[in-house]
Amino acid sequence: MAEYTHEYSNFPTELITMKEYKDINDEIASVVAQIEAAKASGDYATAVELINSHPELGDYNFSASDVNRMIEEIRNTQIYATQITKAITYGDDNFAGDVGDIWIGDASFGTEE
């Protein structure tokens, strides 16, 4: 049986993290431009220094840790669903929902006479 992992996610103990990202505005645009210029010139040390000195950039930046968090939360959700309900149905033409939908429910659902 699969075990939950909690490097980026604490689901099912805690709710899944819903992070909202901001659009770049005039306040942060100059810092982003400096970072992009440093990266374009191959000066990655300066780019990292700028990123580290502006923690507010995390509100604007979709990073690898965000991808890892989402993947881990999906995996933990799959483990939770299979342990709790024992039934996951992926939508096809014979499914009551739209094609591609996922139904998580009791394995006996829809089998009553």
C-alpha positions, -999 to 999 in steps of 0.1 A, spaced: 0 0 0 13 34 -9 23 59 18 16 96 19 45 119 13 48 153 30 78 171 14 55 197 -2 20 187 9 3 178 41 -28 164 25 -49 147 39 -40 160 73 -43 196 60 -62 211 31 -45 213 -3 -27 246 -7 -44 271 -30 -17 296 -40 -27 327 -60 -1 344 -82 0 381 -89 5 397 -123 37 417 -126 30 454 -119 50 486 -120 62 480 -84 81 448 -93 87 452 -130 121 468 -126 133 440 -104 120 414 -129 137 433 -157 170 433 -138 167 395 -132 159 389 -169 188 410 -180 212 392 -157 200 358 -169 203 369 -206 239 379 -201 247 347 -183 252 363 -149 232 338 -130 248 347 -96 234 382 -98 200 368 -109 199 345 -79 211 373 -56 182 395 -69 157 368 -64 169 360 -29 169 397 -19 132 401 -30 111 374 -12 80 391 -25 88 376 -59 73 343 -47 39 359 -52 46 364 -89 68 334 -97 56 299 -106 85 277 -96 96 241 -96 86 238 -60 50 247 -70 50 220 -96 64 195 -71 37 206 -45 9 200 -71 23 166 -81 26 155 -45 -9 168 -36 -24 149 -66 -5 117 -55 -17 121 -19 -52 127 -32 -51 95 -53 -38 75 -23 -66 90 -1 -93 82 -27 -82 46 -31 -79 40 6 -112 57 16 -136 49 -13 -120 20 -31 -135 32 -63 -123 57 -89 -140 59 -123 -125 77 -152 -152 90 -175 -158 73 -208 -188 71 -231 -207 49 -207 -201 72 -177 -229 94 -163 -207 125 -164 -187 142 -191 -160 123 -210 -128 127 -191 -145 134 -157 -134 115 -126 -159 101 -101 -147 92 -67 -172 72 -47 -183 40 -31 -175 9 -51 -212 -2 -47 -226 30 -62 -248 22 -92 -249 -15 -86 -282 -17 -68 -309 -38 -84 
